[in-house]
């Protein structure tokens, strides 16, 4: 057994990314979310476009910590 790993959920992962870039979900376009296991760690990949700039975030699915982010015009 053992306890199931914590999962903050897709909504919380999106909110972490939006909070970091200082935007709201209603402001972004092309939102894509992907739930993935990487080395037995749950991660959420969040992609969206804001003001013509593409953002990509990787969020720790257990803690909500931002593991990686990048953007490009």
mmCIF file of the N, C-alpha and C atoms, coordinates in Angstrom:
data_MODEL
# 
_entry.id   MODEL 
# 
loop_
_atom_site.group_PDB 
_atom_site.id 
_atom_site.type_symbol 
_atom_site.label_atom_id 
_atom_site.label_alt_id 
_atom_site.label_comp_id 
_atom_site.label_asym_id 
_atom_site.label_entity_id 
_atom_site.label_seq_id 
_atom_site.pdbx_PDB_ins_code 
_atom_site.Cartn_x 
_atom_site.Cartn_y 
_atom_site.Cartn_z 
_atom_site.occupancy 
_atom_site.B_iso_or_equiv 
_atom_site.pdbx_formal_charge 
_atom_site.auth_seq_id 
_atom_site.auth_comp_id 
_atom_site.auth_asym_id 
_atom_site.auth_atom_id 
_atom_site.pdbx_PDB_model_num 
ATOM 1   N N  . UNK A 1 1  ? 0.673   -1.205 0.000   1.00 0.00 ? 1  UNK A N  1 
ATOM 2   C CA . UNK A 1 1  ? 0.000   0.000  0.000   1.00 0.00 ? 1  UNK A CA 1 
ATOM 3   C C  . UNK A 1 1  ? 0.718   1.285  0.000   1.00 0.00 ? 1  UNK A C  1 
ATOM 4   N N  . UNK A 1 2  ? 0.658   1.950  1.135   1.00 0.00 ? 2  UNK A N  1 
ATOM 5   C CA . UNK A 1 2  ? 1.175   3.318  1.205   1.00 0.00 ? 2  UNK A CA 1 
ATOM 6   C C  . UNK A 1 2  ? 0.142   4.302  0.701   1.00 0.00 ? 2  UNK A C  1 
ATOM 7   N N  . UNK A 1 3  ? 0.272   5.523  1.102   1.00 0.00 ? 3  UNK A N  1 
ATOM 8   C CA . UNK A 1 3  ? -0.696  6.542  0.703   1.00 0.00 ? 3  UNK A CA 1 
ATOM 9   C C  . UNK A 1 3  ? -0.510  6.914  -0.761  1.00 0.00 ? 3  UNK A C  1 
ATOM 10  N N  . UNK A 1 4  ? -1.598  7.242  -1.408  1.00 0.00 ? 4  UNK A N  1 
ATOM 11  C CA . UNK A 1 4  ? -1.524  7.713  -2.786  1.00 0.00 ? 4  UNK A CA 1 
ATOM 12  C C  . UNK A 1 4  ? -0.828  9.066  -2.808  1.00 0.00 ? 4  UNK A C  1 
ATOM 13  N N  . UNK A 1 5  ? -0.073  9.317  -3.860  1.00 0.00 ? 5  UNK A N  1 
ATOM 14  C CA . UNK A 1 5  ? 0.600   10.614 -3.949  1.00 0.00 ? 5  UNK A CA 1 
ATOM 15  C C  . UNK A 1 5  ? -0.417  11.757 -4.029  1.00 0.00 ? 5  UNK A C  1 
ATOM 16  N N  . UNK A 1 6  ? -0.047  12.878 -3.497  1.00 0.00 ? 6  UNK A N  1 
ATOM 17  C CA . UNK A 1 6  ? -0.909  14.050 -3.530  1.00 0.00 ? 6  UNK A CA 1 
ATOM 18  C C  . UNK A 1 6  ? -1.035  14.567 -4.961  1.00 0.00 ? 6  UNK A C  1 
ATOM 19  N N  . UNK A 1 7  ? -2.241  14.993 -5.300  1.00 0.00 ? 7  UNK A N  1 
ATOM 20  C CA . UNK A 1 7  ? -2.479  15.598 -6.607  1.00 0.00 ? 7  UNK A CA 1 
ATOM 21  C C  . UNK A 1 7  ? -3.259  16.890 -6.371  1.00 0.00 ? 7  UNK A C  1 
ATOM 22  N N  . UNK A 1 8  ? -2.633  18.021 -6.668  1.00 0.00 ? 8  UNK A N  1 
ATOM 23  C CA . UNK A 1 8  ? -3.298  19.303 -6.422  1.00 0.00 ? 8  UNK A CA 1 
ATOM 24  C C  . UNK A 1 8  ? -4.460  19.532 -7.377  1.00 0.00 ? 8  UNK A C  1 
ATOM 25  N N  . UNK A 1 9  ? -4.456  18.821 -8.494  1.00 0.00 ? 9  UNK A N  1 
ATOM 26  C CA . UNK A 1 9  ? -5.532  18.963 -9.466  1.00 0.00 ? 9  UNK A CA 1 
ATOM 27  C C  . UNK A 1 9  ? -5.194  19.973 -10.557 1.00 0.00 ? 9  UNK A C  1 
ATOM 28  N N  . UNK A 1 10 ? -5.841  19.798 -11.696 1.00 0.00 ? 10 UNK A N  1 
ATOM 29  C CA . UNK A 1 10 ? -5.532  20.609 -12.870 1.00 0.00 ? 10 UNK A CA 1 
ATOM 30  C C  . UNK A 1 10 ? -5.840  22.089 -12.629 1.00 0.00 ? 10 UNK A C  1 
ATOM 31  N N  . UNK A 1 11 ? -6.959  22.379 -11.961 1.00 0.00 ? 11 UNK A N  1 
ATOM 32  C CA . UNK A 1 11 ? -7.347  23.777 -11.741 1.00 0.00 ? 11 UNK A CA 1 
ATOM 33  C C  . UNK A 1 11 ? -6.299  24.509 -10.907 1.00 0.00 ? 11 UNK A C  1 
ATOM 34  N N  . UNK A 1 12 ? -5.814  23.853 -9.860  1.00 0.00 ? 12 UNK A N  1 
ATOM 35  C CA . UNK A 1 12 ? -4.812  24.484 -9.002  1.00 0.00 ? 12 UNK A CA 1 
ATOM 36  C C  . UNK A 1 12 ? -3.500  24.675 -9.751  1.00 0.00 ? 12 UNK A C  1 
ATOM 37  N N  . UNK A 1 13 ? -3.156  23.732 -10.615 1.00 0.00 ? 13 UNK A N  1 
ATOM 38  C CA . UNK A 1 13 ? -1.936  23.858 -11.401 1.00 0.00 ? 13 UNK A CA 1 
ATOM 39  C C  . UNK A 1 13 ? -2.038  25.045 -12.359 1.00 0.00 ? 13 UNK A C  1 
ATOM 40  N N  . UNK A 1 14 ? -3.206  25.171 -13.014 1.00 0.00 ? 14 UNK A N  1 
ATOM 41  C CA . UNK A 1 14 ? -3.408  26.318 -13.898 1.00 0.00 ? 14 UNK A CA 1 
ATOM 42  C C  . UNK A 1 14 ? -3.314  27.622 -13.112 1.00 0.00 ? 14 UNK A C  1 
ATOM 43  N N  . UNK A 1 15 ? -3.940  27.650 -11.944 1.00 0.00 ? 15 UNK A N  1 
ATOM 44  C CA . UNK A 1 15 ? -3.935  28.872 -11.138 1.00 0.00 ? 15 UNK A CA 1 
ATOM 45  C C  . UNK A 1 15 ? -2.532  29.260 -10.710 1.00 0.00 ? 15 UNK A C  1 
ATOM 46  N N  . UNK A 1 16 ? -1.684  28.275 -10.445 1.00 0.00 ? 16 UNK A N  1 
ATOM 47  C CA . UNK A 1 16 ? -0.297  28.562 -10.068 1.00 0.00 ? 16 UNK A CA 1 
ATOM 48  C C  . UNK A 1 16 ? 0.431   29.248 -11.216 1.00 0.00 ? 16 UNK A C  1 
ATOM 49  N N  . UNK A 1 17 ? 0.203   28.759 -12.436 1.00 0.00 ? 17 UNK A N  1 
ATOM 50  C CA . UNK A 1 17 ? 0.841   29.363 -13.605 1.00 0.00 ? 17 UNK A CA 1 
ATOM 51  C C  . UNK A 1 17 ? 0.309   30.771 -13.841 1.00 0.00 ? 17 UNK A C  1 
ATOM 52  N N  . UNK A 1 18 ? -1.016  30.933 -13.742 1.00 0.00 ? 18 UNK A N  1 
ATOM 53  C CA . UNK A 1 18 ? -1.614  32.246 -13.984 1.00 0.00 ? 18 UNK A CA 1 
ATOM 54  C C  . UNK A 1 18 ? -1.164  33.253 -12.927 1.00 0.00 ? 18 UNK A C  1 
ATOM 55  N N  . UNK A 1 19 ? -1.087  32.812 -11.677 1.00 0.00 ? 19 UNK A N  1 
ATOM 56  C CA . UNK A 1 19 ? -0.646  33.701 -10.609 1.00 0.00 ? 19 UNK A CA 1 
ATOM 57  C C  . UNK A 1 19 ? 0.783   34.158 -10.865 1.00 0.00 ? 19 UNK A C  1 
ATOM 58  N N  . UNK A 1 20 ? 1.620   33.234 -11.360 1.00 0.00 ? 20 UNK A N  1 
ATOM 59  C CA . UNK A 1 20 ? 3.015   33.558 -11.601 1.00 0.00 ? 20 UNK A CA 1 
ATOM 60  C C  . UNK A 1 20 ? 3.166   34.594 -12.698 1.00 0.00 ? 20 UNK A C  1 
ATOM 61  N N  . UNK A 1 21 ? 2.364   34.479 -13.747 1.00 0.00 ? 21 UNK A N  1 
ATOM 62  C CA . UNK A 1 21 ? 2.504   35.428 -14.851 1.00 0.00 ? 21 UNK A CA 1 
ATOM 63  C C  . UNK A 1 21 ? 1.590   36.637 -14.664 1.00 0.00 ? 21 UNK A C  1 
ATOM 64  N N  . UNK A 1 22 ? 0.798   36.635 -13.600 1.00 0.00 ? 22 UNK A N  1 
ATOM 65  C CA . UNK A 1 22 ? -0.023  37.791 -13.283 1.00 0.00 ? 22 UNK A CA 1 
ATOM 66  C C  . UNK A 1 22 ? -1.211  37.970 -14.209 1.00 0.00 ? 22 UNK A C  1 
ATOM 67  N N  . UNK A 1 23 ? -1.833  36.871 -14.590 1.00 0.00 ? 23 UNK A N  1 
ATOM 68  C CA . UNK A 1 23 ? -2.988  36.954 -15.475 1.00 0.00 ? 23 UNK A CA 1 
ATOM 69  C C  . UNK A 1 23 ? -4.119  36.086 -14.949 1.00 0.00 ? 23 UNK A C  1 
ATOM 70  N N  . UNK A 1 24 ? -5.253  36.156 -15.618 1.00 0.00 ? 24 UNK A N  1 
ATOM 71  C CA . UNK A 1 24 ? -6.403  35.319 -15.306 1.00 0.00 ? 24 UNK A CA 1 
ATOM 72  C C  . UNK A 1 24 ? -6.690  34.413 -16.490 1.00 0.00 ? 24 UNK A C  1 
ATOM 73  N N  . UNK A 1 25 ? -7.380  33.311 -16.206 1.00 0.00 ? 25 UNK A N  1 
ATOM 74  C CA . UNK A 1 25 ? -7.672  32.361 -17.273 1.00 0.00 ? 25 UNK A CA 1 
ATOM 75  C C  . UNK A 1 25 ? -8.471  33.009 -18.400 1.00 0.00 ? 25 UNK A C  1 
ATOM 76  N N  . UNK A 1 26 ? -9.338  33.955 -18.064 1.00 0.00 ? 26 UNK A N  1 
ATOM 77  C CA . UNK A 1 26 ? -10.164 34.584 -19.106 1.00 0.00 ? 26 UNK A CA 1 
ATOM 78  C C  . UNK A 1 26 ? -9.343  35.433 -20.070 1.00 0.00 ? 26 UNK A C  1 
ATOM 79  N N  . UNK A 1 27 ? -8.127  35.796 -19.682 1.00 0.00 ? 27 UNK A N  1 
ATOM 80  C CA . UNK A 1 27 ? -7.284  36.642 -20.533 1.00 0.00 ? 27 UNK A CA 1 
ATOM 81  C C  . UNK A 1 27 ? -6.466  35.842 -21.539 1.00 0.00 ? 27 UNK A C  1 
ATOM 82  N N  . UNK A 1 28 ? -6.320  34.545 -21.319 1.00 0.00 ? 28 UNK A N  1 
ATOM 83  C CA . UNK A 1 28 ? -5.409  33.766 -22.151 1.00 0.00 ? 28 UNK A CA 1 
ATOM 84  C C  . UNK A 1 28 ? -6.166  33.033 -23.245 1.00 0.00 ? 28 UNK A C  1 
ATOM 85  N N  . UNK A 1 29 ? -5.430  32.662 -24.296 1.00 0.00 ? 29 UNK A N  1 
ATOM 86  C CA . UNK A 1 29 ? -5.997  31.860 -25.379 1.00 0.00 ? 29 UNK A CA 1 
ATOM 87  C C  . UNK A 1 29 ? -5.135  30.626 -25.581 1.00 0.00 ? 29 UNK A C  1 
ATOM 88  N N  . UNK A 1 30 ? -5.677  29.669 -26.327 1.00 0.00 ? 30 UNK A N  1 
ATOM 89  C CA . UNK A 1 30 ? -4.915  28.468 -26.666 1.00 0.00 ? 30 UNK A CA 1 
ATOM 90  C C  . UNK A 1 30 ? -4.449  27.679 -25.467 1.00 0.00 ? 30 UNK A C  1 
ATOM 91  N N  . UNK A 1 31 ? -5.262  27.647 -24.416 1.00 0.00 ? 31 UNK A N  1 
ATOM 92  C CA . UNK A 1 31 ? -4.857  26.962 -23.183 1.00 0.00 ? 31 UNK A CA 1 
ATOM 93  C C  . UNK A 1 31 ? -4.830  25.452 -23.381 1.00 0.00 ? 31 UNK A C  1 
ATOM 94  N N  . UNK A 1 32 ? -3.693  24.860 -23.046 1.00 0.00 ? 32 UNK A N  1 
ATOM 95  C CA . UNK A 1 32 ? -3.564  23.402 -23.090 1.00 0.00 ? 32 UNK A CA 1 
ATOM 96  C C  . UNK A 1 32 ? -2.981  22.948 -21.757 1.00 0.00 ? 32 UNK A C  1 
ATOM 97  N N  . UNK A 1 33 ? -3.552  21.885 -21.208 1.00 0.00 ? 33 UNK A N  1 
ATOM 98  C CA . UNK A 1 33 ? -3.007  21.306 -19.981 1.00 0.00 ? 33 UNK A CA 1 
ATOM 99  C C  . UNK A 1 33 ? -2.740  19.830 -20.222 1.00 0.00 ? 33 UNK A C  1 
ATOM 100 N N  . UNK A 1 34 ? -1.678  19.344 -19.611 1.00 0.00 ? 34 UNK A N  1 
ATOM 101 C CA . UNK A 1 34 ? -1.295  17.956 -19.766 1.00 0.00 ? 34 UNK A CA 1 
ATOM 102 C C  . UNK A 1 34 ? -0.830  17.436 -18.419 1.00 0.00 ? 34 UNK A C  1 
ATOM 103 N N  . UNK A 1 35 ? -1.372  16.294 -18.003 1.00 0.00 ? 35 UNK A N  1 
ATOM 104 C CA . UNK A 1 35 ? -1.006  15.681 -16.734 1.00 0.00 ? 35 UNK A CA 1 
ATOM 105 C C  . UNK A 1 35 ? -0.065  14.530 -17.052 1.00 0.00 ? 35 UNK A C  1 
ATOM 106 N N  . UNK A 1 36 ? 1.091   14.513 -16.409 1.00 0.00 ? 36 UNK A N  1 
ATOM 107 C CA . UNK A 1 36 ? 2.133   13.592 -16.820 1.00 0.00 ? 36 UNK A CA 1 
ATOM 108 C C  . UNK A 1 36 ? 2.919   13.103 -15.610 1.00 0.00 ? 36 UNK A C  1 
ATOM 109 N N  . UNK A 1 37 ? 3.394   11.877 -15.685 1.00 0.00 ? 37 UNK A N  1 
ATOM 110 C CA . UNK A 1 37 ? 4.309   11.377 -14.662 1.00 0.00 ? 37 UNK A CA 1 
ATOM 111 C C  . UNK A 1 37 ? 5.730   11.391 -15.202 1.00 0.00 ? 37 UNK A C  1 
ATOM 112 N N  . UNK A 1 38 ? 6.611   12.055 -14.485 1.00 0.00 ? 38 UNK A N  1 
ATOM 113 C CA . UNK A 1 38 ? 8.015   12.151 -14.871 1.00 0.00 ? 38 UNK A CA 1 
ATOM 114 C C  . UNK A 1 38 ? 8.840   11.635 -13.705 1.00 0.00 ? 38 UNK A C  1 
ATOM 115 N N  . UNK A 1 39 ? 9.540   10.511 -13.898 1.00 0.00 ? 39 UNK A N  1 
ATOM 116 C CA . UNK A 1 39 ? 10.324  9.904  -12.805 1.00 0.00 ? 39 UNK A CA 1 
ATOM 117 C C  . UNK A 1 39 ? 9.471   9.704  -11.555 1.00 0.00 ? 39 UNK A C  1 
ATOM 118 N N  . UNK A 1 40 ? 8.268   9.138  -11.750 1.00 0.00 ? 40 UNK A N  1 
ATOM 119 C CA . UNK A 1 40 ? 7.343   8.870  -10.646 1.00 0.00 ? 40 UNK A CA 1 
ATOM 120 C C  . UNK A 1 40 ? 6.843   10.112 -9.941  1.00 0.00 ? 40 UNK A C  1 
ATOM 121 N N  . UNK A 1 41 ? 7.058   11.292 -10.534 1.00 0.00 ? 41 UNK A N  1 
ATOM 122 C CA . UNK A 1 41 ? 6.539   12.530 -9.975  1.00 0.00 ? 41 UNK A CA 1 
ATOM 123 C C  . UNK A 1 41 ? 5.448   13.058 -10.898 1.00 0.00 ? 41 UNK A C  1 
ATOM 124 N N  . UNK A 1 42 ? 4.341   13.453 -10.296 1.00 0.00 ? 42 UNK A N  1 
ATOM 125 C CA . UNK A 1 42 ? 3.239   13.995 -11.071 1.00 0.00 ? 42 UNK A CA 1 
ATOM 126 C C  . UNK A 1 42 ? 3.533   15.442 -11.469 1.00 0.00 ? 42 UNK A C  1 
ATOM 127 N N  . UNK A 1 43 ? 3.368   15.734 -12.732 1.00 0.00 ? 43 UNK A N  1 
ATOM 128 C CA . UNK A 1 43 ? 3.587   17.095 -13.231 1.00 0.00 ? 43 UNK A CA 1 
ATOM 129 C C  . UNK A 1 43 ? 2.425   17.515 -14.117 1.00 0.00 ? 43 UNK A C  1 
ATOM 130 N N  . UNK A 1 44 ? 2.149   18.790 -14.090 1.00 0.00 ? 44 UNK A N  1 
ATOM 131 C CA . UNK A 1 44 ? 1.197   19.372 -15.029 1.00 0.00 ? 44 UNK A CA 1 
ATOM 132 C C  . UNK A 1 44 ? 1.947   20.306 -15.966 1.00 0.00 ? 44 UNK A C  1 
ATOM 133 N N  . UNK A 1 45 ? 1.699   20.137 -17.256 1.00 0.00 ? 45 UNK A N  1 
ATOM 134 C CA . UNK A 1 45 ? 2.248   21.065 -18.234 1.00 0.00 ? 45 UNK A CA 1 
ATOM 135 C C  . UNK A 1 45 ? 1.117   21.989 -18.676 1.00 0.00 ? 45 UNK A C  1 
ATOM 136 N N  . UNK A 1 46 ? 1.348   23.271 -18.512 1.00 0.00 ? 46 UNK A N  1 
ATOM 137 C CA . UNK A 1 46 ? 0.343   24.280 -18.839 1.00 0.00 ? 46 UNK A CA 1 
ATOM 138 C C  . UNK A 1 46 ? 0.906   25.171 -19.945 1.00 0.00 ? 46 UNK A C  1 
ATOM 139 N N  . UNK A 1 47 ? 0.172   25.277 -21.035 1.00 0.00 ? 47 UNK A N  1 
ATOM 140 C CA . UNK A 1 47 ? 0.598   26.145 -22.132 1.00 0.00 ? 47 UNK A CA 1 
ATOM 141 C C  . UNK A 1 47 ? -0.536  27.107 -22.457 1.00 0.00 ? 47 UNK A C  1 
ATOM 142 N N  . UNK A 1 48 ? -0.179  28.351 -22.728 1.00 0.00 ? 48 UNK A N  1 
ATOM 143 C CA . UNK A 1 48 ? -1.189  29.325 -23.132 1.00 0.00 ? 48 UNK A CA 1 
ATOM 144 C C  . UNK A 1 48 ? -0.525  30.506 -23.817 1.00 0.00 ? 48 UNK A C  1 
ATOM 145 N N  . UNK A 1 49 ? -1.346  31.324 -24.451 1.00 0.00 ? 49 UNK A N  1 
ATOM 146 C CA . UNK A 1 49 ? -0.878  32.532 -25.120 1.00 0.00 ? 49 UNK A CA 1 
ATOM 147 C C  . UNK A 1 49 ? -1.505  33.730 -24.421 1.00 0.00 ? 49 UNK A C  1 
ATOM 148 N N  . UNK A 1 50 ? -0.673  34.721 -24.116 1.00 0.00 ? 50 UNK A N  1 
ATOM 149 C CA . UNK A 1 50 ? -1.138  35.957 -23.492 1.00 0.00 ? 50 UNK A CA 1 
ATOM 150 C C  . UNK A 1 50 ? -0.467  37.128 -24.198 1.00 0.00 ? 50 UNK A C  1 
ATOM 151 N N  . UNK A 1 51 ? -1.277  38.033 -24.723 1.00 0.00 ? 51 UNK A N  1 
ATOM 152 C CA . UNK A 1 51 ? -0.752  39.218 -25.412 1.00 0.00 ? 51 UNK A CA 1 
ATOM 153 C C  . UNK A 1 51 ? 0.267   38.853 -26.493 1.00 0.00 ? 51 UNK A C  1 
ATOM 154 N N  . UNK A 1 52 ? -0.027  37.796 -27.247 1.00 0.00 ? 52 UNK A N  1 
ATOM 155 C CA . UNK A 1 52 ? 0.828   37.410 -28.352 1.00 0.00 ? 52 UNK A CA 1 
ATOM 156 C C  . UNK A 1 52 ? 2.098   36.682 -27.951 1.00 0.00 ? 52 UNK A C  1 
ATOM 157 N N  . UNK A 1 53 ? 2.212   36.341 -26.687 1.00 0.00 ? 53 UNK A N  1 
ATOM 158 C CA . UNK A 1 53 ? 3.403   35.662 -26.186 1.00 0.00 ? 53 UNK A CA 1 
ATOM 159 C C  . UNK A 1 53 ? 3.006   34.259 -25.704 1.00 0.00 ? 53 UNK A C  1 
ATOM 160 N N  . UNK A 1 54 ? 3.796   33.271 -26.105 1.00 0.00 ? 54 UNK A N  1 
ATOM 161 C CA . UNK A 1 54 ? 3.498   31.898 -25.715 1.00 0.00 ? 54 UNK A CA 1 
ATOM 162 C C  . UNK A 1 54 ? 4.217   31.539 -24.414 1.00 0.00 ? 54 UNK A C  1 
ATOM 163 N N  . UNK A 1 55 ? 3.448   31.057 -23.460 1.00 0.00 ? 55 UNK A N  1 
ATOM 164 C CA . UNK A 1 55 ? 3.996   30.639 -22.171 1.00 0.00 ? 55 UNK A CA 1 
ATOM 165 C C  . UNK A 1 55 ? 3.886   29.129 -22.030 1.00 0.00 ? 55 UNK A C  1 
ATOM 166 N N  . UNK A 1 56 ? 4.885   28.553 -21.360 1.00 0.00 ? 56 UNK A N  1 
ATOM 167 C CA . UNK A 1 56 ? 4.850   27.135 -21.056 1.00 0.00 ? 56 UNK A CA 1 
ATOM 168 C C  . UNK A 1 56 ? 5.338   26.943 -19.623 1.00 0.00 ? 56 UNK A C  1 
ATOM 169 N N  . UNK A 1 57 ? 4.491   26.310 -18.816 1.00 0.00 ? 57 UNK A N  1 
ATOM 170 C CA . UNK A 1 57 ? 4.817   26.063 -17.413 1.00 0.00 ? 57 UNK A CA 1 
ATOM 171 C C  . UNK A 1 57 ? 4.815   24.571 -17.128 1.00 0.00 ? 57 UNK A C  1 
ATOM 172 N N  . UNK A 1 58 ? 5.702   24.157 -16.234 1.00 0.00 ? 58 UNK A N  1 
ATOM 173 C CA . UNK A 1 58 ? 5.638   22.816 -15.673 1.00 0.00 ? 58 UNK A CA 1 
ATOM 174 C C  . UNK A 1 58 ? 5.447   22.977 -14.168 1.00 0.00 ? 58 UNK A C  1 
ATOM 175 N N  . UNK A 1 59 ? 4.339   22.423 -13.670 1.00 0.00 ? 59 UNK A N  1 
ATOM 176 C CA . UNK A 1 59 ? 3.952   22.578 -12.275 1.00 0.00 ? 59 UNK A CA 1 
ATOM 177 C C  . UNK A 1 59 ? 4.064   21.230 -11.571 1.00 0.00 ? 59 UNK A C  1 
ATOM 178 N N  . UNK A 1 60 ? 4.639   21.243 -10.376 1.00 0.00 ? 60 UNK A N  1 
ATOM 179 C CA . UNK A 1 60 ? 4.694   20.035 -9.549  1.00 0.00 ? 60 UNK A CA 1 
ATOM 180 C C  . UNK A 1 60 ? 3.275   19.674 -9.122  1.00 0.00 ? 60 UNK A C  1 
ATOM 181 N N  . UNK A 1 61 ? 2.834   18.467 -9.489  1.00 0.00 ? 61 UNK A N  1 
ATOM 182 C CA . UNK A 1 61 ? 1.453   18.065 -9.225  1.00 0.00 ? 61 UNK A CA 1 
ATOM 183 C C  . UNK A 1 61 ? 1.161   17.791 -7.768  1.00 0.00 ? 61 UNK A C  1 
ATOM 184 N N  . UNK A 1 62 ? 2.190   17.657 -6.951  1.00 0.00 ? 62 UNK A N  1 
ATOM 185 C CA . UNK A 1 62 ? 1.984   17.408 -5.525  1.00 0.00 ? 62 UNK A CA 1 
ATOM 186 C C  . UNK A 1 62 ? 2.010   18.685 -4.705  1.00 0.00 ? 62 UNK A C  1 
ATOM 187 N N  . UNK A 1 63 ? 2.880   19.634 -5.093  1.00 0.00 ? 63 UNK A N  1 
ATOM 188 C CA . UNK A 1 63 ? 3.088   20.823 -4.265  1.00 0.00 ? 63 UNK A CA 1 
ATOM 189 C C  . UNK A 1 63 ? 2.574   22.111 -4.900  1.00 0.00 ? 63 UNK A C  1 
ATOM 190 N N  . UNK A 1 64 ? 2.391   22.100 -6.221  1.00 0.00 ? 64 UNK A N  1 
ATOM 191 C CA . UNK A 1 64 ? 1.999   23.322 -6.911  1.00 0.00 ? 64 UNK A CA 1 
ATOM 192 C C  . UNK A 1 64 ? 3.179   24.224 -7.226  1.00 0.00 ? 64 UNK A C  1 
ATOM 193 N N  . UNK A 1 65 ? 4.369   23.749 -6.913  1.00 0.00 ? 65 UNK A N  1 
ATOM 194 C CA . UNK A 1 65 ? 5.575   24.537 -7.193  1.00 0.00 ? 65 UNK A CA 1 
ATOM 195 C C  . UNK A 1 65 ? 5.832   24.592 -8.695  1.00 0.00 ? 65 UNK A C  1 
ATOM 196 N N  . UNK A 1 66 ? 6.310   25.740 -9.161  1.00 0.00 ? 66 UNK A N  1 
ATOM 197 C CA . UNK A 1 66 ? 6.663   25.877 -10.573 1.00 0.00 ? 66 UNK A CA 1 
ATOM 198 C C  . UNK A 1 66 ? 8.054   25.296 -10.784 1.00 0.00 ? 66 UNK A C  1 
ATOM 199 N N  . UNK A 1 67 ? 8.115   24.212 -11.542 1.00 0.00 ? 67 UNK A N  1 
ATOM 200 C CA . UNK A 1 67 ? 9.381   23.528 -11.777 1.00 0.00 ? 67 UNK A CA 1 
ATOM 201 C C  . UNK A 1 67 ? 10.150  24.178 -12.911 1.00 0.00 ? 67 UNK A C  1 
ATOM 202 N N  . UNK A 1 68 ? 9.402   24.703 -13.882 1.00 0.00 ? 68 UNK A N  1 
ATOM 203 C CA . UNK A 1 68 ? 10.039  25.270 -15.064 1.00 0.00 ? 68 UNK A CA 1 
ATOM 204 C C  . UNK A 1 68 ? 9.049   26.199 -15.732 1.00 0.00 ? 68 UNK A C  1 
ATOM 205 N N  . UNK A 1 69 ? 9.533   27.274 -16.302 1.00 0.00 ? 69 UNK A N  1 
ATOM 206 C CA . UNK A 1 69 ? 8.659   28.063 -17.156 1.00 0.00 ? 69 UNK A CA 1 
ATOM 207 C C  . UNK A 1 69 ? 9.509   28.749 -18.221 1.00 0.00 ? 69 UNK A C  1 
ATOM 208 N N  . UNK A 1 70 ? 8.885   28.999 -19.336 1.00 0.00 ? 70 UNK A N  1 
ATOM 209 C CA . UNK A 1 70 ? 9.547   29.721 -20.408 1.00 0.00 ? 70 UNK A CA 1 
ATOM 210 C C  . UNK A 1 70 ? 8.492   30.402 -21.258 1.00 0.00 ? 70 UNK A C  1 
ATOM 211 N N  . UNK A 1 71 ? 8.908   31.422 -21.975 1.00 0.00 ? 71 UNK A N  1 
ATOM 212 C CA . UNK A 1 71 ? 7.991   32.084 -22.900 1.00 0.00 ? 71 UNK A CA 1 
ATOM 213 C C  . UNK A 1 71 ? 8.756   32.532 -24.120 1.00 0.00 ? 71 UNK A C  1 
ATOM 214 N N  . UNK A 1 72 ? 8.003   32.729 -25.191 1.00 0.00 ? 72 UNK A N  1 
ATOM 215 C CA . UNK A 1 72 ? 8.608   33.234 -26.417 1.00 0.00 ? 72 UNK A CA 1 
ATOM 216 C C  . UNK A 1 72 ? 7.599   34.090 -27.147 1.00 0.00 ? 72 UNK A C  1 
ATOM 217 N N  . UNK A 1 73 ? 8.091   35.114 -27.797 1.00 0.00 ? 73 UNK A N  1 
ATOM 218 C CA . UNK A 1 73 ? 7.200   35.984 -28.564 1.00 0.00 ? 73 UNK A CA 1 
ATOM 219 C C  . UNK A 1 73 ? 6.861   35.367 -29.907 1.00 0.00 ? 73 UNK A C  1 
# 
